Structure formats: C-alpha cells, structure tokens
Amino acid sequence: MQRLTNHELLPRIIFEKNHKCEICGELKFTKPYFQIIRRSREPLHLINSDIDDLKFVQTKGRKKYFVIFIDDCIRYCYFYLFKSKYKTLEIFKHYKNKVEN
C-alpha cells in the first residue's frame, strides 16, 4: 500500500507503524477447542435421529424419504425408507420395539 501511495496510484494515506487492524488481529486468534462430549453409557438412553428426502430420486417401491436412528452408546445405526413423512412415528415405534427386544 505504501508503494502504491508513493507511485500516486492511491490517495495519500498516513500509515502508523504501531497500529494494528482489528480484523487482522481477530483472524490470528486460535479457535477454542471443542468441549468433550460425554456419550451415553447405557444403550437406548439417547437416540440421535435425522429425517430427509432423497432429492428427486425414488426407490423401486416409490419411497422417497428416509430416517436414521443412531444409538449414542453403541453407535449402531438403523436406516428406514418410507413413502411419506407422516409414517415417521410409526417407524420410530417399530424401531423402539425391535431394539428393546
């Protein structure tokens, strides 16, 4: 920037050698570490789930939604396909009965 100012390509700017840009200072900060996540110690105590659609793709059975259930303790995953979102509760009940047995 000083060279550009000297060659009159930029308007005259007064530079202070000890001045520190706030943005530059923030970018140099290190990110804090993630906190340690405490996993569940009992199977079926905490179940993580996600539901989504297959984005313009359907299976042979015309199923276009899926749900995933993951047990936080044992990290075992169940994956279900279905036709409409209103069946999610029914699928969860099926999953719960299957896993409890």
CNS distance restraints for C-alpha pairs under 8 A (distance, minus, plus):
assign (resid   1 and name CA) (resid   5 and name CA) 6.19 0.50 0.50
assign (resid   1 and name CA) (resid  10 and name CA) 7.93 0.50 0.50
assign (resid   2 and name CA) (resid   6 and name CA) 6.15 0.50 0.50
assign (resid   3 and name CA) (resid   7 and name CA) 6.18 0.50 0.50
assign (resid   4 and name CA) (resid   8 and name CA) 6.16 0.50 0.50
assign (resid   4 and name CA) (resid   9 and name CA) 5.11 0.50 0.50
assign (resid   4 and name CA) (resid  10 and name CA) 5.68 0.50 0.50
assign (resid   5 and name CA) (resid   9 and name CA) 5.79 0.50 0.50
assign (resid   5 and name CA) (resid  10 and name CA) 4.85 0.50 0.50
assign (resid   5 and name CA) (resid  11 and name CA) 6.22 0.50 0.50
assign (resid   5 and name CA) (resid  12 and name CA) 5.80 0.50 0.50
assign (resid   5 and name CA) (resid  13 and name CA) 7.06 0.50 0.50
assign (resid   8 and name CA) (resid  12 and name CA) 7.66 0.50 0.50
assign (resid  20 and name CA) (resid  24 and name CA) 7.55 0.50 0.50
assign (resid  20 and name CA) (resid  25 and name CA) 7.16 0.50 0.50
assign (resid  21 and name CA) (resid  25 and name CA) 6.27 0.50 0.50
assign (resid  22 and name CA) (resid  26 and name CA) 6.20 0.50 0.50
assign (resid  23 and name CA) (resid  27 and name CA) 6.22 0.50 0.50
assign (resid  24 and name CA) (resid  28 and name CA) 6.48 0.50 0.50
assign (resid  25 and name CA) (resid  29 and name CA) 6.76 0.50 0.50
assign (resid  39 and name CA) (resid  72 and name CA) 6.39 0.50 0.50
assign (resid  39 and name CA) (resid  73 and name CA) 6.27 0.50 0.50
assign (resid  40 and name CA) (resid  45 and name CA) 6.54 0.50 0.50
assign (resid  40 and name CA) (resid  46 and name CA) 6.43 0.50 0.50
assign (resid  40 and name CA) (resid  72 and name CA) 5.84 0.50 0.50
assign (resid  40 and name CA) (resid  73 and name CA) 4.94 0.50 0.50
assign (resid  41 and name CA) (resid  45 and name CA) 7.79 0.50 0.50
assign (resid  41 and name CA) (resid  73 and name CA) 5.49 0.50 0.50
assign (resid  42 and name CA) (resid  73 and name CA) 5.94 0.50 0.50
assign (resid  43 and name CA) (resid  71 and name CA) 6.71 0.50 0.50
assign (resid  43 and name CA) (resid  72 and name CA) 7.41 0.50 0.50
assign (resid  43 and name CA) (resid  73 and name CA) 5.30 0.50 0.50
assign (resid  43 and name CA) (resid  74 and name CA) 6.45 0.50 0.50
assign (resid  44 and name CA) (resid  71 and name CA) 6.07 0.50 0.50
assign (resid  44 and name CA) (resid  72 and name CA) 7.64 0.50 0.50
assign (resid  44 and name CA) (resid  73 and name CA) 7.42 0.50 0.50
assign (resid  45 and name CA) (resid  71 and name CA) 7.91 0.50 0.50
assign (resid  45 and name CA) (resid  72 and name CA) 7.71 0.50 0.50
assign (resid  45 and name CA) (resid  73 and name CA) 7.68 0.50 0.50
assign (resid  46 and name CA) (resid  71 and name CA) 6.29 0.50 0.50
assign (resid  46 and name CA) (resid  72 and name CA) 5.59 0.50 0.50
assign (resid  46 and name CA) (resid  73 and name CA) 7.43 0.50 0.50
assign (resid  47 and name CA) (resid  69 and name CA) 6.41 0.50 0.50
assign (resid  47 and name CA) (resid  70 and name CA) 5.58 0.50 0.50
assign (resid  47 and name CA) (resid  71 and name CA) 4.71 0.50 0.50
assign (resid  47 and name CA) (resid  72 and name CA) 5.81 0.50 0.50
assign (resid  48 and name CA) (resid  69 and name CA) 5.73 0.50 0.50
assign (resid  48 and name CA) (resid  70 and name CA) 5.06 0.50 0.50
assign (resid  48 and name CA) (resid  71 and name CA) 6.40 0.50 0.50
assign (resid  48 and name CA) (resid  72 and name CA) 6.69 0.50 0.50
assign (resid  49 and name CA) (resid  67 and name CA) 6.96 0.50 0.50
assign (resid  49 and name CA) (resid  68 and name CA) 5.31 0.50 0.50
assign (resid  49 and name CA) (resid  69 and name CA) 4.51 0.50 0.50
assign (resid  49 and name CA) (resid  70 and name CA) 6.23 0.50 0.50
assign (resid  50 and name CA) (resid  67 and name CA) 5.57 0.50 0.50
assign (resid  50 and name CA) (resid  68 and name CA) 5.35 0.50 0.50
assign (resid  50 and name CA) (resid  69 and name CA) 6.97 0.50 0.50
assign (resid  51 and name CA) (resid  65 and name CA) 7.31 0.50 0.50
assign (resid  51 and name CA) (resid  66 and name CA) 5.74 0.50 0.50
assign (resid  51 and name CA) (resid  67 and name CA) 4.30 0.50 0.50
assign (resid  51 and name CA) (resid  68 and name CA) 6.56 0.50 0.50
assign (resid  52 and name CA) (resid  65 and name CA) 5.79 0.50 0.50
assign (resid  52 and name CA) (resid  66 and name CA) 5.66 0.50 0.50
assign (resid  52 and name CA) (resid  67 and name CA) 6.59 0.50 0.50
assign (resid  53 and name CA) (resid  64 and name CA) 5.69 0.50 0.50
assign (resid  53 and name CA) (resid  65 and name CA) 4.18 0.50 0.50
assign (resid  53 and name CA) (resid  66 and name CA) 6.10 0.50 0.50
assign (resid  54 and name CA) (resid  58 and name CA) 6.81 0.50 0.50
assign (resid  54 and name CA) (resid  64 and name CA) 5.34 0.50 0.50
assign (resid  54 and name CA) (resid  65 and name CA) 5.86 0.50 0.50
assign (resid  54 and name CA) (resid  66 and name CA) 7.32 0.50 0.50
assign (resid  55 and name CA) (resid  64 and name CA) 7.83 0.50 0.50
assign (resid  57 and name CA) (resid  64 and name CA) 6.67 0.50 0.50
assign (resid  58 and name CA) (resid  62 and name CA) 5.21 0.50 0.50
assign (resid  58 and name CA) (resid  63 and name CA) 5.56 0.50 0.50
assign (resid  58 and name CA) (resid  64 and name CA) 4.90 0.50 0.50
assign (resid  59 and name CA) (resid  63 and name CA) 5.33 0.50 0.50
assign (resid  59 and name CA) (resid  64 and name CA) 6.69 0.50 0.50
assign (resid  62 and name CA) (resid  83 and name CA) 6.58 0.50 0.50
assign (resid  63 and name CA) (resid  81 and name CA) 6.17 0.50 0.50
assign (resid  63 and name CA) (resid  82 and name CA) 4.94 0.50 0.50
assign (resid  63 and name CA) (resid  83 and name CA) 4.22 0.50 0.50
assign (resid  63 and name CA) (resid  84 and name CA) 7.68 0.50 0.50
assign (resid  64 and name CA) (resid  81 and name CA) 7.19 0.50 0.50
assign (resid  64 and name CA) (resid  82 and name CA) 6.47 0.50 0.50
assign (resid  64 and name CA) (resid  83 and name CA) 5.58 0.50 0.50
assign (resid  64 and name CA) (resid  84 and name CA) 7.47 0.50 0.50
assign (resid  65 and name CA) (resid  81 and name CA) 5.78 0.50 0.50
assign (resid  65 and name CA) (resid  82 and name CA) 5.39 0.50 0.50
assign (resid  65 and name CA) (resid  83 and name CA) 6.03 0.50 0.50
assign (resid  65 and name CA) (resid  84 and name CA) 6.58 0.50 0.50
assign (resid  65 and name CA) (resid  85 and name CA) 7.01 0.50 0.50
assign (resid  66 and name CA) (resid  79 and name CA) 7.07 0.50 0.50
assign (resid  66 and name CA) (resid  80 and name CA) 5.50 0.50 0.50
assign (resid  66 and name CA) (resid  81 and name CA) 4.43 0.50 0.50
assign (resid  66 and name CA) (resid  82 and name CA) 6.11 0.50 0.50
assign (resid  67 and name CA) (resid  79 and name CA) 5.94 0.50 0.50
assign (resid  67 and name CA) (resid  80 and name CA) 5.38 0.50 0.50
assign (resid  67 and name CA) (resid  81 and name CA) 6.70 0.50 0.50
assign (resid  67 and name CA) (resid  88 and name CA) 7.66 0.50 0.50
assign (resid  68 and name CA) (resid  77 and name CA) 6.87 0.50 0.50
assign (resid  68 and name CA) (resid  78 and name CA) 5.67 0.50 0.50
assign (resid  68 and name CA) (resid  79 and name CA) 4.65 0.50 0.50
assign (resid  68 and name CA) (resid  80 and name CA) 6.51 0.50 0.50
assign (resid  69 and name CA) (resid  77 and name CA) 5.72 0.50 0.50
assign (resid  69 and name CA) (resid  78 and name CA) 5.18 0.50 0.50
assign (resid  69 and name CA) (resid  79 and name CA) 6.64 0.50 0.50
assign (resid  70 and name CA) (resid  75 and name CA) 5.85 0.50 0.50
assign (resid  70 and name CA) (resid  76 and name CA) 5.63 0.50 0.50
assign (resid  70 and name CA) (resid  77 and name CA) 4.49 0.50 0.50
assign (resid  70 and name CA) (resid  78 and name CA) 6.48 0.50 0.50
assign (resid  71 and name CA) (resid  75 and name CA) 5.00 0.50 0.50
assign (resid  71 and name CA) (resid  76 and name CA) 5.55 0.50 0.50
assign (resid  71 and name CA) (resid  77 and name CA) 6.72 0.50 0.50
assign (resid  72 and name CA) (resid  76 and name CA) 7.86 0.50 0.50
assign (resid  78 and name CA) (resid  95 and name CA) 7.99 0.50 0.50
assign (resid  80 and name CA) (resid  91 and name CA) 7.71 0.50 0.50
assign (resid  82 and name CA) (resid  87 and name CA) 7.35 0.50 0.50
assign (resid  83 and name CA) (resid  87 and name CA) 7.92 0.50 0.50
assign (resid  87 and name CA) (resid  91 and name CA) 6.21 0.50 0.50
assign (resid  88 and name CA) (resid  92 and name CA) 6.15 0.50 0.50
assign (resid  89 and name CA) (resid  93 and name CA) 6.23 0.50 0.50
assign (resid  90 and name CA) (resid  94 and name CA) 6.31 0.50 0.50
assign (resid  91 and name CA) (resid  95 and name CA) 6.14 0.50 0.50
assign (resid  92 and name CA) (resid  96 and name CA) 6.05 0.50 0.50
assign (resid  93 and name CA) (resid  97 and name CA) 6.17 0.50 0.50
assign (resid  94 and name CA) (resid  98 and name CA) 6.11 0.50 0.50
assign (resid  95 and name CA) (resid  99 and name CA) 6.10 0.50 0.50
assign (resid  96 and name CA) (resid 100 and name CA) 6.01 0.50 0.50
assign (resid  97 and name CA) (resid 101 and name CA) 6.19 0.50 0.50
